[in-house]
């Protein structure tokens, strides 16, 4: 994906009410320009991104699980260039 790789370990406990879930995700060497090729602001972006996410949540739908999840997100970009407008949007 986007010239790199994404690995994920997702665990859902359907016997709990509401369902509980956790996700551990690792992204490596994602080329930012290729990540969103149809977004004009991304076409001026250079570099690769690495990241890790650890999320825990509960809910009976994907939206509910993500909506009340807690965790950590770490992103690292080496030798890259991100436009000021994109940084303002991300914010």
Secondary structure as UniProt FT lines:
FT   TURN            2..3
FT   STRAND          5..13
FT   TURN            14..15
FT   STRAND          20..31
FT   HELIX           32..35
FT   TURN            36..38
FT   HELIX           40..44
FT   STRAND          46..58
FT   HELIX           62..67
FT   STRAND          70..81
FT   HELIX           84..90
//
